[in-house]
Amino acid sequence: MSMLEAFLLGVIATSSLTAGVFFLKFWRKTRDSLFLAFGLAFVVEGLNRCAILFLTKPNEGNPYIYGVRLFAFLLILGAILRKNSGNTA
């Protein structure tokens, strides 16, 4: 991995973690489960990007990396479906 790729991956990880903290802050104020799901998904994605930096041969097609990313998106999808079904708790 080149220095530029590592730098850009760090920028993405930092941005994801910042967005996650931002959404978790709003969840603390409102207790809306949609904010919690978005916050957790962004934190998981940020940590996933950080983990990629420590791999010897980073490959975003790796099933483990893809599985974590899939989990983050499923968190968001589940929260949206729950919000639209009327269960806002």
Contacts in CASP RR format, 6 or more apart in sequence:
PFRMAT RR
TARGET T0000
AUTHOR 0000-0000-0000
METHOD contacts of the structure
MODEL  1
MSMLEAFLLGVIATSSLTAGVFFLKFWRKTRDSLFLAFGLAFVVEGLNRC
AILFLTKPNEGNPYIYGVRLFAFLLILGAILRKNSGNTA
1 9 0 8 1.000
1 53 0 8 1.000
1 58 0 8 1.000
6 53 0 8 1.000
9 49 0 8 1.000
9 52 0 8 1.000
9 53 0 8 1.000
10 49 0 8 1.000
10 50 0 8 1.000
10 53 0 8 1.000
12 46 0 8 1.000
12 49 0 8 1.000
13 46 0 8 1.000
13 47 0 8 1.000
13 49 0 8 1.000
13 50 0 8 1.000
13 53 0 8 1.000
16 42 0 8 1.000
16 43 0 8 1.000
16 45 0 8 1.000
16 46 0 8 1.000
16 49 0 8 1.000
17 42 0 8 1.000
17 43 0 8 1.000
17 46 0 8 1.000
17 47 0 8 1.000
19 38 0 8 1.000
19 39 0 8 1.000
19 42 0 8 1.000
20 38 0 8 1.000
20 39 0 8 1.000
20 40 0 8 1.000
20 41 0 8 1.000
20 42 0 8 1.000
20 43 0 8 1.000
21 39 0 8 1.000
21 43 0 8 1.000
22 39 0 8 1.000
23 35 0 8 1.000
23 36 0 8 1.000
23 38 0 8 1.000
23 39 0 8 1.000
23 42 0 8 1.000
24 35 0 8 1.000
24 36 0 8 1.000
24 39 0 8 1.000
24 40 0 8 1.000
24 43 0 8 1.000
26 32 0 8 1.000
26 35 0 8 1.000
27 33 0 8 1.000
27 35 0 8 1.000
27 36 0 8 1.000
27 39 0 8 1.000
32 88 0 8 1.000
33 79 0 8 1.000
33 82 0 8 1.000
33 83 0 8 1.000
33 88 0 8 1.000
33 89 0 8 1.000
34 79 0 8 1.000
34 80 0 8 1.000
34 83 0 8 1.000
36 79 0 8 1.000
37 75 0 8 1.000
37 76 0 8 1.000
37 78 0 8 1.000
37 79 0 8 1.000
38 76 0 8 1.000
38 79 0 8 1.000
40 72 0 8 1.000
40 75 0 8 1.000
41 72 0 8 1.000
41 73 0 8 1.000
41 75 0 8 1.000
41 76 0 8 1.000
42 72 0 8 1.000
44 68 0 8 1.000
44 71 0 8 1.000
44 72 0 8 1.000
44 75 0 8 1.000
45 68 0 8 1.000
45 69 0 8 1.000
45 72 0 8 1.000
48 65 0 8 1.000
48 68 0 8 1.000
48 69 0 8 1.000
48 72 0 8 1.000
51 65 0 8 1.000
52 58 0 8 1.000
52 60 0 8 1.000
52 65 0 8 1.000
55 62 0 8 1.000
59 65 0 8 1.000
60 66 0 8 1.000
END
